[in-house]
């Protein structure tokens, strides 16, 4: 896959401890760095209680060397709890995308968002609620035009123990398929438009 030029793209994964947010950021960062050849930085923070407290993981992705590793002006906010959505929505830049866990974020701060019931999908369709973060990864692999689905899936497989590989690949494929169905093929156009304007 030919690398799409990215000047600087900032993603924040946010939600509750126990939702697998740090793992989600690590797997996506690894796939973008090793599989796609981007420069990637990852930073993370936990609330006072790991499970049930707040949790977040930021990625900065660029084709160029990254001068500042922390995310400040988000291109994409993934909010998996209402608290996280309320706390971090102000950091989303104009034209940025908001992706929600639609069962857990009942009061979105805007009507411009993309949502799926990630936890319910993992529990009901995959049989493992903890695979929710991998459903998110699959959905984002459809949404973000600079991610190759097959490359990201291979990165996911290589990072997992054999005993949970099959269920997570199923979760990844489910997320990708449902994002394509629910969000459409042009969901990622927002960033293609930005690129054409900067020419």
N, C-alpha and C positions, 0 to 999 in steps of 0.2 A: 504494500500500500504506500503510495506516495505521500510523504508528510505534508500536511497542510500548514502553511506558514501561520504561526500564532505569535503576535507581539507579546501579549501577556494576558492570560485568562485565569480568573480567580474563581474557585469553587469552595463553598462552605457546606459541609455536611453537619447537620445539627439535630439534636433530639435528646433522648434520655439514655443514661447508662444502661447497658444491657441490650441495646438495640443493634449492636455491632457496628457502630459508626466509625470507630477507629480502624477496624478491620476493613470496612468499605473503602475508606480513604487510602489505606495502605495498598490494597489490591488494585484499585484504580491507578494510583500513582505508579506502582510497579509496572502495570500494563502500558501506561503512557510513556514511561522512561525506557524500559527494556524492549517492549514490543514495538512502540511507535517512534522511538528515538527523540522524544522531547526532553528538555530540561524540566525537572519537577522538584519543587520543595514541598514538604509536608510539615505542618505544625498542628498541635492538638492540645486540648485542655479538657479537664474533667471538673465537675462540680464537687462539692464536699463529700457526697456519697457516690461511689462509682455506679452502683446499680440503683436506678431510680432518680439519681441526681442528673444534672445537665451534662451533656457531653458534646464536644464539637471537634471537627477535624477539617483543616483547610488545606487545599492544594493550590499552588501557583504553577501554571504550565506555560512554557514559552519555547519557541524555536531558538531564541537567543539566550545568552547567559542571563541568569536572574540576579539582579542587583539587590533586591530587597525581598526576603523570603516570606514575609507575612502578608496575608490577604487583608485589604482595607476597603476596596471598592469592588464588590462582588459582581461577577458576570452571571453566576448561577448560585442560588441558595436552595439547598435541599433541606426542608424542614419536616421532621418526623414527629414533632409534638407541637402543641399550641404555644407552649412557653418559648420554645426555640424560635418559632415563627415570629412571635411578638418581639423577641429580643433582637433578632438579627435582620429582620426585614428592612430597617432603616439603612443598613449597609449595602443594600442591593442597588447597583447603579441604574440610572434611567435606561430602559431598554433591556435590562437584565431579565433572566428567567427565574421564576419561582416554581419549584416542584414540591408538592405536598403529599403527606400521608393523609388521604382524604377522610379516613375514619377518625383520625386523631386531631386534625386541624379543622375544627368546625366553624371557625370564624376567621377566614382569610382576610388580610388587611387590604386586599385589592381583588378585583374580578378578573385580573390577568394572571392566571396561574395554570399549571398542569398538575392534575392530581390522579392518583390511583390508590386504592386501599391495599397498600403493600403487605401489611401484616396479615390481613384476612386472606389475601391471595396465597401467601406462603403457607398459612395454616390449612386452608381448604383445598388448594390445588396441588401443593407439593407435599403436605402432610407434616411439615416442620416449620413452626412459627419463627424459629431462629434464623431461617433462611431468608427472612424479609430483606436483609441488607443486600443479598445477592439478586433478589427481584429488582431492587432499586438499581443495582449495577447494570442489569440487562436493559432496563428502561432507558437509562442514561446513554447506553451504547447505541440506542436508536436515536436519541435526541441530539447528541453532540456530533456535528458533522466531521469532526477530526478524529473520531474513534472508529476503528475497524472492528466490527462485531466479532469476527473469527479470531483476531489477534487478542482481543480482550478476554475472550472465552478461554483461549489457550493459557493466558497469563493466570487466570483464575484457577484452572486445573492444576497448573504447576505449583501454585501456592498452597494447595489444600492436601491434607492427609487422604489417602486412598479411600478410607471408610466413609467420608462425607462428600467425596467428589461427585458422584452420580446425582445425588439429591441437589447439590448446588448448581450443577450444569442445567438440571431441569428447571430450577428457580430462575437462573439467568435467561434461559430461552423463553420462559413464560413472561418475564418482565419485558424482554425485547419485543415479543409478539404482541403483547397487550398495549405497549406504548405505541407501536406502529398502528394498531387498530384504533385506539382511543384518541391519540394525539395527531395522527396523520403523518404523511410523508414530509410535510413542509414545516414541522414543528421547530426544526433547527434553523429555519430561514433567517431568524432574527440576527444571527451572527454572520451569515453570508451577506446580508444587507449592509451591516456595519463595515465589512471588509471592502465592499465595492465603493462605499462612500469615502474611504480613506485613500483611494487611488489618486 
